[in-house]
């Protein structure tokens, strides 16, 4: 009887964690994104840029660096907390009064997609359409034919 209860408890726990709730997945993804801020250093670059623009260029290397380091470590900690608590509500972003929900970039840089075969279209990676057997009369089979 004791094994039945432990098996039932394990099934209930796995069922609640593996239900595919999008809020949990969003919170976990946001947590990973914020945790890797220490590698990406977007807060550091943005703080130094904003300090140079709004304060003075000389303070960019001192107070901008310290502010950026503080914001980077805080965002990394926020991400670690979101990873640790992703199955538990609330699922919304934390500390939105002081931080943007997702990682930030400097204003002079907007990232795009990496040029990779996963994102590029068939024409960019070297494939082309056309007939499969153009020398055979009446062959109408095309690789990328739309009609």
C-alpha positions in Angstrom: 0.0 0.0 0.0 2.9 2.3 0.8 4.3 1.8 -2.7 1.0 2.7 -4.3 0.9 6.1 -2.5 4.5 6.9 -3.5 3.8 5.9 -7.1 0.6 8.0 -7.1 2.5 11.0 -5.7 5.2 10.6 -8.3 2.6 10.5 -11.1 0.8 13.6 -9.8 4.0 15.5 -9.5 5.2 14.6 -13.0 1.7 15.3 -14.3 1.7 18.8 -12.9 5.2 19.5 -14.1 4.9 18.0 -17.6 1.5 19.3 -18.6 3.0 21.7 -21.1 1.6 24.9 -19.5 2.9 27.7 -21.7 3.2 30.1 -18.7 5.7 27.8 -17.1 7.6 27.4 -20.3 7.7 31.2 -20.8 8.9 31.7 -17.3 11.7 29.1 -17.7 12.8 30.6 -21.1 12.8 34.1 -19.7 14.9 32.7 -16.7 17.4 31.1 -19.0 17.6 34.3 -21.1 18.2 36.4 -18.1 20.6 34.0 -16.5 22.9 34.1 -19.5 23.0 37.9 -19.3 26.4 37.6 -17.6 27.8 36.0 -20.8 25.9 38.4 -23.2 26.8 41.6 -21.2 23.9 43.6 -22.8 23.1 45.4 -19.6 26.8 46.4 -19.2 27.0 47.7 -22.8 23.7 49.6 -22.5 24.6 51.1 -19.1 27.9 52.3 -20.4 26.3 53.7 -23.5 23.5 55.5 -21.6 26.0 56.9 -19.1 28.2 58.3 -21.9 25.2 59.9 -23.6 23.3 61.3 -20.7 26.0 62.0 -18.1 29.4 62.5 -19.8 31.8 60.4 -21.8 34.3 60.4 -19.0 31.8 58.7 -16.6 31.1 55.9 -19.0 34.2 54.0 -17.9 33.6 54.5 -14.2 30.1 54.9 -13.0 28.7 53.4 -16.2 30.8 50.3 -15.7 29.7 50.0 -12.0 26.1 50.5 -12.9 26.3 48.0 -15.7 28.0 45.4 -13.5 25.3 45.9 -10.9 22.5 45.5 -13.4 24.2 42.5 -15.0 24.5 40.6 -11.7 20.9 41.6 -10.7 19.5 40.3 -14.0 21.5 37.1 -13.7 20.1 36.6 -10.2 16.6 37.3 -11.5 17.0 34.6 -14.1 18.3 32.1 -11.5 15.2 32.8 -9.3 12.9 32.4 -12.3 14.6 29.1 -13.2 14.3 27.8 -9.7 10.6 28.8 -9.3 9.3 28.2 -12.9 6.7 25.6 -11.8 5.2 27.9 -9.2 2.9 30.9 -9.9 3.1 33.9 -10.5 4.3 33.4 -14.1 4.7 37.1 -15.0 8.0 38.9 -15.2 9.6 40.0 -11.9 10.9 43.4 -10.9 9.4 45.2 -14.0 9.6 48.5 -12.2 13.4 48.5 -12.5 14.1 46.1 -15.3 12.7 45.2 -18.7 11.2 41.7 -18.7 13.7 40.4 -21.3 17.4 41.2 -21.9 18.2 44.6 -23.3 20.6 45.8 -26.0 22.3 49.1 -26.5 20.4 51.5 -28.6 23.0 51.4 -31.3 22.7 47.7 -31.8 19.6 45.7 -32.8 20.2 41.9 -33.2 18.8 39.9 -36.0 18.6 36.2 -36.8 21.9 34.4 -37.3 22.5 33.4 -40.9 22.1 29.7 -40.5 20.5 27.0 -42.5 17.8 26.8 -39.9 16.5 30.3 -40.7 17.7 30.9 -44.2 15.5 30.2 -47.2 16.3 27.6 -49.8 17.7 30.2 -52.3 20.2 31.6 -49.8 21.7 28.2 -49.0 22.2 27.3 -52.7 19.2 25.2 -53.6 17.2 26.2 -56.6 14.0 25.0 -58.2 13.4 23.9 -61.7 12.6 20.7 -63.5 13.9 17.4 -62.3 14.4 16.0 -65.7 14.4 18.9 -68.2 15.8 16.8 -71.1 12.9 14.5 -71.0 10.0 15.8 -73.2 6.8 16.3 -71.2 8.5 16.2 -67.8 6.5 18.7 -65.6 7.7 17.7 -62.2 9.4 20.7 -60.5 11.2 20.6 -57.2 9.8 23.8 -55.8 6.8 24.1 -58.1 3.9 26.0 -56.7 1.2 24.9 -59.3 
